[in-house]
Each structure stands twice: as C-alpha cells, then as structure tokens.
C-alpha cells in the first residue's frame, strides 16, 4: 500500500461546516437519535468504509471530502475521502 504524507493541500476548508455541525449535533455518531451510516474511502486500503460510530464531525467531513476540493480526513491511522 502507500502512506499519504501531509495531505494539507486543497481548494476549500471544512472549518465552516464543522463549526455549524458542532453547534447543532452531538459529538459521537452513536449519540444520535436515529442510526447513521456514512461511507468514505480509506486511502490506505482503497476500500469503502462504513462509519457508524466515533466522532460524528470527522465522519461527516470524511464522507464529504472530495479529493482536491477538500483535504482528506484522518480517522484513526488512515486518511479518508469520498
């Protein structure tokens, strides 16, 4: 496989969306009233990952991270995009 080093280049930032989400939603996916499953691609393995627990904001950001437009999101030891 490969390791993605310093994926900091992108055209846009997730900060505005993350700020809104933190004001409106709980921090953990499992704290939502309705079960939520978000899909992202793990850049280390190339496989689809279903995110259904953990940090809600990272999962949403990963699921909306269009390559080049937004930077990949680190979840655990891997980077994720959609």
C-alpha positions in Angstrom: 0.0 0.0 0.0 1.1 3.6 0.3 1.2 6.3 3.0 -0.2 9.7 2.4 2.1 12.3 3.8 1.0 15.8 4.8 -2.3 16.0 2.9 -2.8 19.7 3.5 -3.3 21.0 0.0 -6.9 21.6 -1.0 -9.1 24.3 -2.6 -11.6 24.6 0.3 -11.8 24.2 4.0 -14.1 22.0 6.1 -14.0 24.6 9.0 -17.3 26.4 8.3 -19.3 23.2 8.1 -17.5 21.7 11.1 -18.4 24.8 13.1 -22.1 24.6 12.2 -22.2 20.9 13.0 -20.6 21.3 16.4 -23.3 23.8 17.3 -26.2 21.6 16.3 -25.2 18.0 16.8 -23.7 15.6 19.4 -20.0 14.8 19.1 -20.5 11.0 18.7 -22.4 9.2 15.9 -23.8 6.8 18.5 -25.4 9.7 20.4 -27.7 10.5 17.5 -31.4 9.6 18.0 -31.6 7.8 14.6 -28.8 5.4 13.5 -26.5 6.9 10.9 -24.1 5.2 8.5 -21.7 7.3 6.4 -19.5 6.0 3.6 -15.9 7.0 2.9 -12.9 5.6 1.1 -9.9 4.6 3.1 -6.9 5.9 1.1 -4.5 3.3 2.6 -6.5 0.3 1.5 -8.7 1.8 -1.3 -11.7 0.1 0.4 -15.1 1.6 1.2 -15.6 2.1 5.0 -18.9 2.4 6.7 -18.6 4.8 9.6 -21.3 4.2 12.2 -19.5 5.1 15.5 -17.0 7.5 16.7 -16.6 11.2 16.0 -19.6 12.5 14.0 -17.8 15.5 12.7 -14.8 13.6 11.4 -17.2 11.0 9.7 -19.2 13.8 8.0 -16.1 15.6 6.9 -14.6 12.3 5.5 -17.8 11.5 3.7 -17.8 14.9 2.1 -14.1 15.1 1.3 -14.0 15.3 -2.5 -10.3 14.8 -3.5 -8.5 18.0 -4.4 -11.5 20.2 -3.4 -11.1 19.2 0.3 -8.3 17.6 2.2 -8.6 14.0 3.3 -9.7 13.5 6.9 -7.6 11.4 9.3 -9.7 8.8 11.2 -7.5 6.5 13.4 -4.3 6.0 11.5 -5.7 6.3 8.0 -6.9 9.1 5.7 -10.4 9.1 4.3 -12.2 10.8 1.3 -15.4 10.3 -0.5 
